[in-house]
Amino acid sequence: MGAPFVEITHSEEFSASHRLHNARWTAAKNRRIYGICNNLHGHNYAVQVTVRGTLDSSSGMVMNLTDLMTAMRARLIDPVDHKSLDRDVPFLRGKVTTAENVVVAFWTELEPALRKFKTCRLHRIRLYESRNNFVDYLGPDPSI
């Protein structure tokens, strides 16, 4: 029997403002599609990152959670916390900052930093925009 396959998750929180607005649309269409979210507003977000892999027989870990926390803070939290997602975050520039677009951009930012950990891979990023609303992204090829 092979090594056990396990998922681990680390959570972080951040606060940020944004405005849902598509520059290619008219003001009326933006208001119709995005409603009050077309106005500048903010959220207290929570983000959960899950990696999955086999247990290392010597450490007993899939990945050290401190390493995951450090990567999340450097690549995701520090660039967005108490910022305008639309104006202040280079990796979101030019995107409509829906939770869906943000979580996909988070994957693109974080996944390269996790490649060096050979026993695991990024499995899921879950972004809570509010207590009741969240988005999951399983990567560009969720079948692997």
N, C-alpha and C positions, 0 to 999 in steps of 0.2 A: 504494500500500500504506500502511496506517495505521501508527501507532506500535506498536512491539512491546509485547505484553501479558506482564507478568512478575509473579511472586510473590516476596515477600521475607518472611523470618521472623526474629524475635528471640526468644531464650530467656532465662528467668530462673528462679531457684530460690528456694524459701522453705520454712520449717519451721513446722508448725502442729499443734495437737492438735484432736481432735474425738471425738464419740461418735455412732454411728448409733443414733438413737432416735426413734421416732414417738410423740409424747405422746398420740395418740388410741388407741394400742394398749395392750394389757395388757403387763406385764413379761414374761410367758411368750411372747407373740407376738413381742415385740421380740427376745428371746433366740433364738427359733426362726428368725426371718427374718435377723437380722444376726449371729448367732453371737458370736464373740469381739469383733467390731467394735462390739457393744453396750456394751462397756467403753470407758472413756476411754483413748485411745491417740494416737499421733502419727505423722506422716509427714514425710519430706523430699521435698517435691513439686518438680516441674519443670513450667513452663508455657511453651508456644510459641505465639506469636501470628503469624499469617500475614496479610498484606495483599496484595491483587492489584490491578493496574491497568496503565495505559500509562506508558511511559517519558516523562518530561518531556524535550523535545528540548534544552533549555538546560542542565539540571542532570545529565541522564543517569540520574536516579533515579525510581523509582516514588514513594518517600517517603524522607526522610532517616532512616536507622536510629536516629540519636540521638533524633529526635523520637518514634519508636516506643518506644524504650527508656524515655524520660522519661515518656511516657503510661502505659506498663505499670507502672512503679515507683510512680507517683503514685496510679493508680486501682486497681491490683491488689496489688502486692507489699507496699507500706507498710501497707495496712490489714490484711493477713493474716499477715505474717511474725512468727513467735514469738508467735502469739495462739491463743486457743481459737476455732475457727471458729463454734462454737455460741453462745458467750457474748459474744465481743468484736467481732464483725464485723457492723455494722448491716445491710449488704445481704444477709446470710445468716440474719438473725434469723427464727425461725419455720420454717425449712426443715430437712429432714433433710439433713445435710451429706455426702451421697454425692458421689462425684466428678462424677456426672452433673449434680446440682443446682449444684455449685460452678462447673462450667464454663459453665453457662447463666447464672448470676449474674455471672460474669466478663464475659461478652459484654455483658450489660445495662449493666455499669459502664463498660466500655471503649469500646464502639461510639460513643457520643455525642462522646467526645473526639477520635475519628478522622474525624468527618464534615467537619471543616474542611479536610482534605486532599483537594482536588477531583480529583486524578488517580488515586485509589485508594479501596478500601473494605475493610473487615474481611472476611476470607474464612474463616478457621478459627482456633479456639483448641483446642489440644491440651493436656490436663492429665495428667501422669504422677503417679499416686498412689504408684507404686513402679517399680522398674526393669522389671517385667514387665506392669504394668497401666496402661493409659491410656484416656482418653476424648476423642473429637473432637466438637466442636460446630461446625456450619457455618451457624449463625444460624437465625432464624425462617423464612426463605424461601431455602433453599439452591439454588434453581433460578436465582437471579439472579447 
